[in-house]
Amino acid sequence: MIPFFLAGMYAVTALAKDASTKSLNPATTSTRQGGALFKVQRDGHTTYLFGTIHVGSADFFPLAPAVMDALNQSSRIAIEIDTSDTQALNLLLQHYALYPNDSASAQDMPAALTRQVHALLDKYRMTPTDVVRMKPWLLATMLTTEEYARNGFPKEQGVDNYLSNYAQTQHKPLIGLESVKYQLSLLGDLSIAEQNQFLQDTVNDLEDPVRARKALDLVTLWRSGDLSGLEKLMKEMTSDETFTGKFIQRTLLDGRNPALADAVEKLLKSEKTTFAGIGMLHLVGDKSVQALLRQRGYRVQRTY
């Protein structure tokens, strides 16, 4: 099962469902509230770097006191992408994620894969009509979000949404570290054959209880803030010879981390105190965003 690597993948699924045919809830348990928080400093400027998750549960919120304190101290909030311009998002969706008509998808998808997809749609109480215009990469994302939601982790409760709502209610500027176009193009620019392989790998994982469970374990590891555990699990999930395993590690993680580090560095230079939330997997390993910033001479300290 393809985990949650791009905020944009999850942001477009609600719009895509419509095109194809905010929650600050209090926590209800005393369980650790999740994520990992780093304090990045130099020359009297601070950026709080927080590992998010793009799906979630109402009991994830509010975030841990240390994280909420960092949010309160920050004059602006940054997340991977700002999806508030729904008109622009819809135009990008039409270009990168949807076919122009209802018949193109049937022509592009192999018959065996079509049968597998239809079986999963039935499992999630959806019909082929619901996804008829979705390109393979978006269909893979939709199936993944349905599996997370089925297990109690809908995309609407993603931490990015919480941070966006927080910025709005607290009247703090919201900044996108990456553009929506860039994120969607990472998958939308793949050939249809590559997208079909991405979809096939996703379907195979969803049909395999062991692989599907590993992806759900990412939520548990996020909740416990276990970066070492996440690194070990991701190595297991990306070390195979599948197209998707290689693509995730090379493009969606390692390929994006230097630019994300650049964006955080820009925040540090331009504002005294900023809070930046990025997917937790960007904080894993020796090529992580905080590791790159440490190499550039910034003081980096984990505070939660």
C-alpha positions, 0 to 999 in steps of 0.5 A: 500500500502506497504511504502518504508521501505528497500532501498534494496527492491527498488534497486533490482526491476530494476534488477529483471525486467530484470532477470524475462523475476543518477540524480542530477537535480536542484529543480524547485520549492521553496517548502521545500526540504524535510527530517529531519536532526539531528546533533549527537556529542560527543568528537569532532566528528559529524555525520549528520543523515538525513531522506531519502525517497526511491522514489522521484521526480526531484524537491526534488533536490538539497536537502535543503541548511542545508543538502547540507552544512552538505554533503559538510562538511562531509568526507564520506557518509553513506546510508542504503546499497551500491548497486554499486556491481551489480554482487553481487547484482544479485547473492543475487537477484537470491537467495532471490527474484527469482524463478529458473524457470517460473513455480514455481510462478504459483504453489505457488500463490493462484488463487484468488490472481493471478487474483488480481495481473494480474488486477494490472499488466494491470493497470501498463501496465505490463504483467505476463511475466514481473514478472514471476520469482518474489517471492511474496515479490518482486512482492509486492515491484514491484507493490508498486514502480509502484504505486509510479511511477504512482503518480510521484515518481519513485524509480530512484529519491530516495534520496539514489540514490542522495546521492550515486551519490553525493558521487561519483561525489565529490569523497567521500567514500560511506559506507553501514550501512547494508549489501544488504544480510541482507536487502534482507533476511528480506523478502527473508527468509519468508516462501512462505505462509508468502510472499503470505500474504505480497503480499495479504496485498499489493494488498488489499491496492493498491485496496483501494483508502483510504489506497493507499492515506495514503501511498502516504501521507508519501511523503508529510510528508517527504517533510514537515519534519513532524516527528509527522505526520509520527508517527501518520500515521505509527501507523494507518498503522501498528495497524491493525491485518494484517501480514504486519502491524505487520511485518513492525513495529516489523521487518522492523522498531523496529527490525533494529533501534538498529543495525542502531544506532550501525552503526552510533555510529561506524561512530562517533568513527572512523571519525571526520565528517560523513553524514548518510542517512537512511529512514525517518521512522527510525527517528520516535518515542521513539525507533528511531535511534536518540532517541537510540543515545541520550540514549547512551549519545550522544548530538543530535540536530535537525538542519533542 
